[in-house]
Amino acid sequence: MNPRVVGWVAALALAAMVSTGSAQTDPRLAGAVRAAQEGRSDSARATVERLLAATPPADTLYPQILYTQAMVAGTAGDMRRLLQRVAVEYGTSSWADDALLRLVQMDYATRNFEGAARNLERLRLDFPATPLLAQAAYWAGRTYFDANNPAAACRWLADGMAQARNDVELQNQLGYLYQRCDLRADSGAQVVADSTRPDTGARTATAGASPSPAPAGAPPAAAPNPPAPVPDTAPRARPSPALPAPAAAPPVRTTYRVQIAAVATRKAAEDAARKARPLGLTMVTVEEKGLYKVRLGEYPTREAAQNAAASLKARLGGTPFVVAEP
């Protein structure tokens, strides 16, 4: 792996220690992390190596030391080996889920989507309550979209958006990726609508029928002789009385709602609905394409719904947006 990739993954992990609250509990390790962030990686590695040598493997501090050593490692091989030790040998420690997420990032950086997916699913299975799920969902969305598995990407993103309600920046990142899920749904509906139009084939046939041009210099073709008139001896039918014109169909009424969640499980949808229930708005949950979508309100115009979405974002957080329902 390119050393730049190693530095990129390490920088992400060191920043995540601050953003997710998974900071080092030992002041010596915290000092090593600061040294690495300030560019003094050699000093950071020396500090961590001394601490590792002085700590028994059975000590609860040991997996934290291994994880920190991985973050300040100088090579990709050392970083991966140390992260795998944390995830495998210390799978019950509070650092195992962090190690799996960093392995996902390393695999993604080298376009090893299969390896990234394997570690993502292990993270979900072994650590269902991890606070890193929303971060993992972001990398899962990128991994599965790039691996041409949009269904898995959208499931992960929906779960991540449900958990990242208090992290506006992460919500925006997840919401940006999730737009591809909505675009896929809209595109599929348009294709179905176009393919079911009764006049599609007729238009194609008409457009494809074009007369062959006459060869150069050829005389104009003679018009065919008209058929001889036939005497009209049959009795003429009496005209039928005119039928009344059919009544015009009533106009289709469109209702606009604000979608506040799109999650993979009914329980997650109920949780989102419970948080919004005190607002006293009309609430519906729609099951669509394997996701449970919670929507609020009933507005006659898109503008009114957009105003409501802005208010709901301030009160509930997340990334609510307007949907139109016939």
Beta strands, then each sheet from edge to edge (+ up, - down):
strand 1: 255-263
strand 2: 283-288
strand 3: 291-299
strand 4: 321-325
sheet 1: 2+ 3- 1+ 4-
end
